[in-house]
Amino acid sequence: MTRTTSDVEGVRVFFAQGALQLISALVTFIGSMLILLLTDWVLATAVIGIIVLIGIVFGFIFTRLCPLFWRVQHNLGILNDILQE
């Protein structure tokens, strides 16, 4: 029961805050890139290259940390089940 309540609360918080922040960040990013491209296309290509590099690094880190996160979540669920009894 605790696991279900926690999952429902996480989904509620995501849709209440996370989705709105994601849309806001995407609009800000796209607007900034358009202004940068119109101002200085050489600098814009350098910035886009750096952003792609950062994305690759984050993707690598995320693929390494995701299984660890799920293992911790599973163990936390087991612990909550034991404590609830």
C-alpha positions in Angstrom: 0.0 0.0 0.0 2.8 2.4 0.9 4.5 1.8 -2.5 1.2 2.6 -4.4 0.6 5.8 -2.4 4.2 6.9 -3.1 3.8 6.2 -6.8 0.5 8.0 -7.1 2.0 11.0 -5.2 5.0 11.0 -7.5 2.8 11.0 -10.6 0.7 13.8 -9.2 3.7 16.0 -8.4 5.2 15.4 -11.9 2.0 16.5 -13.7 1.5 19.4 -11.3 5.0 20.8 -11.4 7.3 18.8 -13.6 5.4 19.0 -16.9 4.9 22.8 -16.6 8.6 23.4 -15.8 9.6 21.1 -18.7 7.5 23.1 -21.2 8.8 26.4 -19.8 12.4 25.2 -20.1 11.9 24.0 -23.6 10.4 27.3 -24.7 13.2 29.3 -23.0 15.8 27.1 -24.6 14.4 27.3 -28.1 13.9 31.1 -27.8 17.5 31.5 -26.6 18.9 29.4 -29.5 16.9 31.4 -32.1 18.1 34.7 -30.7 21.7 33.4 -30.5 21.5 32.1 -34.1 20.2 35.5 -35.3 22.9 37.4 -33.4 26.0 35.3 -34.1 25.8 32.0 -36.0 29.4 31.1 -35.3 28.9 31.3 -31.6 25.6 29.5 -31.9 27.2 26.5 -33.6 29.9 26.4 -30.8 27.2 26.5 -28.2 25.1 23.8 -29.9 28.2 21.6 -30.1 28.8 22.0 -26.4 25.2 21.3 -25.6 25.3 18.1 -27.7 28.5 17.0 -25.8 26.8 17.7 -22.5 23.8 15.7 -23.6 26.0 12.7 -24.5 27.7 12.8 -21.1 24.4 13.1 -19.3 23.0 10.2 -21.4 26.0 8.0 -20.4 25.7 8.9 -16.7 21.9 8.4 -16.8 22.3 4.9 -18.3 24.7 4.0 -15.5 22.7 5.4 -12.7 19.2 4.3 -13.7 19.6 0.6 -12.7 21.1 1.8 -9.4 18.1 4.0 -8.8 15.6 1.2 -9.5 17.5 -1.1 -7.1 17.3 1.5 -4.4 13.6 2.0 -5.0 13.0 -1.7 -4.9 14.9 -2.1 -1.6 13.1 0.9 -0.2 9.7 -0.7 -1.1 10.7 -3.9 0.7 11.8 -1.9 3.7 8.5 0.0 3.8 6.6 -3.3 3.5 8.5 -4.6 6.5 8.0 -1.5 8.6 4.3 -1.4 7.7 3.7 -4.8 9.2 
